[in-house]
Amino acid sequence: MRRSNFALRLQPLLLEELRKAAELEGVALNQLINVAVAEKVSALRTEEYFRERGKRADRSETLRILERAGKGNAPVEGDELPAEWRKKPGRRAANGRESVSKRGQKRRTASR
């Protein structure tokens, strides 16, 4: 692999934080900077990839597929939500509105 030198000007406080992070990770400062830059470049490329894919997407086809998702497939053990994720009966949603049951009936609470 071909290597090149590049003068990098960093704020002193940022450089000190990088040195601490490299020490905690057990790697050289240069290695930490290389990995951080590689991660950023990867994130930017991924963002661009999904942006380009999104331009080619067919919204109506996507919605059609999502509408079918799960139909005809009975739930299996492990499909249920963790208990702490489930709403408790009679609780209001975070937006202050009453929660709505699956049948579309509003649940009323005694107090706010």
Protein Blocks (a to p, Z undefined) as FASTA:
>chain_A
ZZddddddddfklmmmmmmmmmmnopafklmmmmmmmmmmmmmmmmmmmmmmmmmpcfkl
mmmmmmmgophpacdehjaccfklpccehiacfkopacddfkopacddfbZZ
